Amino acid sequence: MRNLSFYFILSFLFGLNQTHLLAQASQKVEILSAKNFEYIKLQDKNVSKLIGNVKLKQQDTYMDCDSALIYEAENLVEAFSNVRIKYRDSVTITGNYLIYDGATKKALISKSVTLEDKNMLLSTEQLDYDLNNQYGYYANGATITTKENKLTSKLGYFYARKNEFFFKEQVVLTNADYTMTSDTLMYNTKTKTAYFFGSTKIIGEKESIFCENGWYNTAKDQSQFSNNAVLISERKVLMADSLYYDRKLQLGKAYRNIHIYDSIQKIHLFGQYGYSNEKIGVTQVSHKSKAIKLMDEGDSLFLYADTIFMTQKYKKQKETLRLFHKVKIFKSDLQAVCDSLVYVRDDSTIWMFRQPIMWSGLNQITSDTISFFLNAGKLDSFNLMANALIISKVKGAHFDQIRGRNMKGQLDSGRIEFVRVLGNAQSIHYEKEDSINFIGVNEIDCSYMNFIFEKGQIKKAVFETAPTATMHPPDAIKPEDFRLKGFKWHEYKRPQRLNFQY
C-alpha cells in the first residue's frame, strides 16, 4: 500500500495517465543487474522488486541504488538507499530516495541529495530534476559550491544547459573576499555573474555595498548597482541612483543624485556624475556639484562649482579639494565667489583664483588672487595678492575703501580684525559726526598702512611712512568722486544660504 500511494502522488505531480505511458514503450527503463529479483503485483499493478546492487538504464541515463520497485506499465521507478543517477557525462545526482518517471525523465530525489556537474556541487534535502531539459528545483534550502564561491538559499531553480540559477529567500553568496546577501538572485556559473533583485548587501574586508538591483561579476570583480545604491570604503561613503565599481582597479563611477562623504577631510560632495579612483586617491564630482566642509567649531563651509576634485595623499600628492568654474562659498560669517578654488588640507590653506571676491561682515574683499588660512578648523587670516581692494558700505552710495598692491589680514569669528597694506596704499574713509551726518571724507596715500577693525568697521589707522592726506568737507562730498581704482560693488553676487539647500 505504501508503494502504491507513492504512485498516486507521482501521478498527481507529473500528470501521468495510462495512455501517455504506453506510448512511451520505446523508452522503457531497463534492468541491467540486481542481486535479487522478484516479480510481484500491487493492486493489479505489475511491479519488479529489485534488491542489492541495483543498476538501471534508460537511454543516456544510468541509475544505481540498494533496492528498487519498477512499475512496468507506468514506466515508473521508486528507488531506495544510496541512489545515484548519471546523465551522460554532464550531471550526477545522489540521494537516498527517488521517484523517477521514465516517460518524462523527471526525478524527485530526497534525503541528503547532491547534484554535481563540471561547474558546481549542489547539496539539499529534496530536489525535483528534469533530465530531458536539465532543469531543477528545490524548496527546502540548498548549498551550491563552485571553485570560487559558495551560495545558500531557501528556494532555487536552475537550468544546467544555460548554467543559470535563480535563488529566492535568504540568499547568501560567500567568496574569499566578500559575502553577498540578497532577497532574490540569478547566478550564471559559466560567466560567474550574479544578478540581484531586492534588498542586497555585499560585505568585503575594505568595502561594503548596499542596493536593491544590480549585477556582480565574481571573476572580474566588476559590478553595477542601482536603487538606493551605497558603497562604503575605509574612509568614504558613496551614494547614487546608479553605481559602477571595479574592485580590482578600485575604480568607481556614479550617476545621478550623488552623495560622497569623506570622513578624513570631513567633506560631503554632491553632484550628478561622479568618478573615484581609490588606488591613486582621486574623486571627481560634476554637473550641479556641491560640497559641505564640516568645520571644527561646529559650523559648515558650503561650496558650489561646475566640477569638484578631491585628492588623497598618494606618493607626492597632497590632500586637496579643487573646485572649477562658477565657484560659490557660503559660511555663516564669510562668503565668496571665484572661477577656481584649491583647498590644501596639509597646510590648511584655501586659494581662490580668477576674479575672486570675498565678503566678511560689512566688507567686500577683492584681489587677483586670494588665499586664507584655517587654524584649528577656523578661518584665521588671509592674503590678497595684486590689486587688493577692501570696500565697506557706509550709507547709500558712500563707501569706505582700502587699496594697495598686496594685503594681509587677520580674522576673528569671520570678521576682519586687522589689515596690513603692503605697497601703494590708499584709503578713503568717511569721518562721521553721528549715524546720519559726515564730518568729511579723508583721502590718504601712503606706502604701507595698518588698520584695526572693530565689529567689521575701521577703528584706527596706523601709517608706517609719512602719508599724504586730504580731508574733504561735507559740502564737497559727491560719492561718485570718491572711488579708488578697480572699485565695483558686487553685493548682488554675494552667495546666500538659500542657494545651498539639498
PyMOL commands that set and color helices and strands:
alter all, ss='L'
color gray80, all
select helices_A, chain A and resi 2-14+18-22+25-27+474-476+479-481+491-493+497-500
alter helices_A, ss='H'
color red, helices_A
select strands_A, chain A and resi 30-33+36-42+45-58+61-71+76-87+91-101+106-116+121-130+135-138+142-145+149-153+155-159+164-175+178-188+193-204+208-217+222-232+236-246+251-262+267-277+282-294+300-311+320-331+334-344+349-353+357-360+363-366+369-375+378-395+398-412+415-432+438-454+457-463+468-472
alter strands_A, ss='S'
color yellow, strands_A
deselect
rebuild
show_as cartoon
